[in-house]
Amino acid sequence: MTKPYDVIVVGVGILGLAHAWHAARMGYKVLMLDTTASAQGASVRNFGFVTVTGQRPGEDLPMAVRSAAIWKEVSEVVGISIEQTGAWFVAHSAASEAVLKAYLRESSMTGCCLLAPEDWQQQPVGPFLGEIQAILHSPHELRINPREGIPKLLQWLCEHAGVHFEPSAHVQTVGDGWVQTPGACYQADHVFLCLGDRLQALLPEVWRAFELRRCMLQMLRLEPIGVRLDHPMLTDLSLIRYPGFATLQETQALRAELTETYPRHLEEGVHLIVVQDADGSLVVGDSHAYGDDVVPFRREEVDQLILDAFKDLMPGCRPVVSERWLGTYASSAGPSWFIEPVWPGVHAVQVTSGAGMSLAFGLAEKNVQACLGKLGKTPKNWGN
Ligand SMILES: Cc1cc2nc3c(=O)[nH]c(=O)nc-3n(C[C@H](O)[C@H](O)[C@H](O)COP(=O)(O)OP(=O)(O)OC[C@H]3O[C@@H](n4cnc5c(N)ncnc54)[C@H](O)[C@@H]3O)c2cc1C
């Protein structure tokens, strides 16, 4: 029997789209399936912040560098705006400045630097910022608006790359080269299951084997504050979360200090990322609650912790909340991502470090080359 598709990708979040992108680019016929008619999971609820500098040294860092490079290409080919580039890591104390300096000394990443005070004071955002000890500027990050970019990428793949998308196609079971939805059974030699935290429902044995937990995050949108932020901003609280910084010895003193100054923030896993959309509104967050039975209700106290951290960064602003939402992803204390064979040619793929926007394109490229490259197709030139 002839199979109409070479590759089936289940899930139209960023991980599924990235696998479809690379497979279609190699000339394979790709079918995408999703329970919903458009992405509604973590991939449209996040900051859209492609972080490089904070990634774990080892395999993740070059994967993030590669992903950011592919994002630039995707944004050009598909027409997705890069809203902001680079990042500012803002230190408010001597302990956090010591972490930034240690990073500059010890990281293999080049191109980052500490700004001179006049460099930030003279920026439009300067008058809004409070007392600052130091700022590390990284040129490596980029930021897209996920609510626009993710659906646009799916549409482009369907209209220009020969990808076929079946919405409302909930995969109930998978087997050796097939996936079953209520309405049809689809076959292909290669299947990538990119299910986000829904993996637990379809493949509970994989969920257990990788000791995954659900992580729930609270996010806020603030009304425009009348100033353009050239770079996403993060603060001291982020330095103890991102492995690129958190693995430095100097972080121990910072953690001890933050335990005194921000005890509730640490208990609720709150750190601060501030990004800006084209309309001037700010997306700020986030918090981290872990467990398989995280409750689906927002907690006002957690939102206030996020807002307190924002006011500490920008005491010159009066934040007005215009939107609040929750997001979830599958998290692991172990590796940042995995690709797991569940049947011959059928793989479950996950990013488990909360960094899917930052790692997906690099990971998918590696997976597609490993699983499909041997068929000897050559990458298509898509307008670059
Ligand atoms: C609030 C928040 C902020 C974040 N910020 C960032 C950030 O700034 N930078 C960063 O790098 N990462 C960030 N992350 C992490 C990032 O969003 C995730 O790692 C990434 O989106 C996961 O993508 P995914 O495609 O695996 O999952 P998802 O986006 O959840 O997509 C999974 C898809 O699979 C479909 N699906 C599931 N089961 C089935 C089934 N049985 N049949 C058919 N379809 C199915 C779902 O409907 C869904 O569309 C953040 C996450 C959250 C929640």
The ligand as an SDF file (V2000), in Angstrom:
LIG
                    3D

 53 58  0  0  0  0  0  0  0  0999 V2000
    3.9980   30.6030   30.5360 C   0  0  0  0  0  0  0  0  0  0  0  0
    5.1520   29.9870   29.7930 C   0  0  0  0  0  0  0  0  0  0  0  0
    6.2480   30.7760   29.4470 C   0  0  0  0  0  0  0  0  0  0  0  0
    7.3060   30.2050   28.7250 C   0  0  0  0  0  0  0  0  0  0  0  0
    8.2930   31.0240   28.2650 N   0  0  0  0  0  0  0  0  0  0  0  0
    9.2310   30.5050   27.4240 C   0  0  0  0  0  0  0  0  0  0  0  0
   10.1610   31.3500   26.7930 C   0  0  0  0  0  0  0  0  0  0  0  0
   10.1040   32.5690   26.8910 O   0  0  0  0  0  0  0  0  0  0  0  0
   11.1690   30.7810   26.0740 N   0  0  0  0  0  0  0  0  0  0  0  0
   11.2310   29.4360   25.8840 C   0  0  0  0  0  0  0  0  0  0  0  0
   12.1670   28.9660   25.2420 O   0  0  0  0  0  0  0  0  0  0  0  0
   10.2860   28.6210   26.3750 N   0  0  0  0  0  0  0  0  0  0  0  0
    9.2930   29.1120   27.1370 C   0  0  0  0  0  0  0  0  0  0  0  0
    8.3450   28.3020   27.6770 N   0  0  0  0  0  0  0  0  0  0  0  0
    8.3800   26.8690   27.3580 C   0  0  0  0  0  0  0  0  0  0  0  0
    7.8060   26.6160   25.9800 C   0  0  0  0  0  0  0  0  0  0  0  0
    6.6160   27.3430   25.7950 O   0  0  0  0  0  0  0  0  0  0  0  0
    7.5420   25.1050   25.8060 C   0  0  0  0  0  0  0  0  0  0  0  0
    8.7430   24.4020   26.0780 O   0  0  0  0  0  0  0  0  0  0  0  0
    7.0800   24.7890   24.3880 C   0  0  0  0  0  0  0  0  0  0  0  0
    6.0560   25.6610   23.9930 O   0  0  0  0  0  0  0  0  0  0  0  0
    6.5990   23.3500   24.3020 C   0  0  0  0  0  0  0  0  0  0  0  0
    6.1670   23.1660   22.9720 O   0  0  0  0  0  0  0  0  0  0  0  0
    5.4470   21.8300   22.5190 P   0  0  0  0  0  0  0  0  0  0  0  0
    5.2130   21.9560   21.0650 O   0  0  0  0  0  0  0  0  0  0  0  0
    6.2130   20.6660   23.0360 O   0  0  0  0  0  0  0  0  0  0  0  0
    4.0740   21.8130   23.3610 O   0  0  0  0  0  0  0  0  0  0  0  0
    2.7000   22.6070   23.1570 P   0  0  0  0  0  0  0  0  0  0  0  0
    2.9140   23.9910   22.7280 O   0  0  0  0  0  0  0  0  0  0  0  0
    1.9530   22.4040   24.4440 O   0  0  0  0  0  0  0  0  0  0  0  0
    1.9610   21.8620   21.9710 O   0  0  0  0  0  0  0  0  0  0  0  0
    1.5250   20.5310   22.0630 C   0  0  0  0  0  0  0  0  0  0  0  0
    0.4260   20.3270   21.0380 C   0  0  0  0  0  0  0  0  0  0  0  0
    0.1260   18.9420   20.9700 O   0  0  0  0  0  0  0  0  0  0  0  0
   -1.2800   18.7830   20.8330 C   0  0  0  0  0  0  0  0  0  0  0  0
   -1.6470   17.4540   21.3250 N   0  0  0  0  0  0  0  0  0  0  0  0
   -1.3770   16.9410   22.5350 C   0  0  0  0  0  0  0  0  0  0  0  0
   -1.8710   15.6940   22.6210 N   0  0  0  0  0  0  0  0  0  0  0  0
   -2.4230   15.3930   21.4320 C   0  0  0  0  0  0  0  0  0  0  0  0
   -3.0810   14.2500   20.9020 C   0  0  0  0  0  0  0  0  0  0  0  0
   -3.2400   13.1330   21.6370 N   0  0  0  0  0  0  0  0  0  0  0  0
   -3.5500   14.3010   19.6300 N   0  0  0  0  0  0  0  0  0  0  0  0
   -3.3780   15.4140   18.8570 C   0  0  0  0  0  0  0  0  0  0  0  0
   -2.7610   16.5380   19.3240 N   0  0  0  0  0  0  0  0  0  0  0  0
   -2.2940   16.5300   20.6020 C   0  0  0  0  0  0  0  0  0  0  0  0
   -1.8400   19.9140   21.7010 C   0  0  0  0  0  0  0  0  0  0  0  0
   -3.1820   20.2240   21.3280 O   0  0  0  0  0  0  0  0  0  0  0  0
   -0.8710   21.0480   21.4020 C   0  0  0  0  0  0  0  0  0  0  0  0
   -1.2960   21.8470   20.3080 O   0  0  0  0  0  0  0  0  0  0  0  0
    7.2920   28.8270   28.4110 C   0  0  0  0  0  0  0  0  0  0  0  0
    6.1920   28.0430   28.7860 C   0  0  0  0  0  0  0  0  0  0  0  0
    5.1240   28.6190   29.4550 C   0  0  0  0  0  0  0  0  0  0  0  0
    3.9440   27.7590   29.7990 C   0  0  0  0  0  0  0  0  0  0  0  0
  1  2  1  0
  2  3  1  0
  2 52  2  0
  3  4  2  0
  4  5  1  0
  4 50  1  0
  5  6  2  0
  6  7  1  0
  6 13  1  0
  7  8  2  0
  7  9  1  0
  9 10  1  0
 10 11  2  0
 10 12  1  0
 12 13  2  0
 13 14  1  0
 14 15  1  0
 14 50  1  0
 15 16  1  0
 16 17  1  0
 16 18  1  0
 18 19  1  0
 18 20  1  0
 20 21  1  0
 20 22  1  0
 22 23  1  0
 23 24  1  0
 24 25  2  0
 24 26  1  0
 24 27  1  0
 27 28  1  0
 28 29  2  0
 28 30  1  0
 28 31  1  0
 31 32  1  0
 32 33  1  0
 33 34  1  0
 33 48  1  0
 34 35  1  0
 35 36  1  0
 35 46  1  0
 36 37  1  0
 36 45  1  0
 37 38  2  0
 38 39  1  0
 39 40  1  0
 39 45  2  0
 40 41  1  0
 40 42  2  0
 42 43  1  0
 43 44  2  0
 44 45  1  0
 46 47  1  0
 46 48  1  0
 48 49  1  0
 50 51  2  0
 51 52  1  0
 52 53  1  0
M  END
$$$$
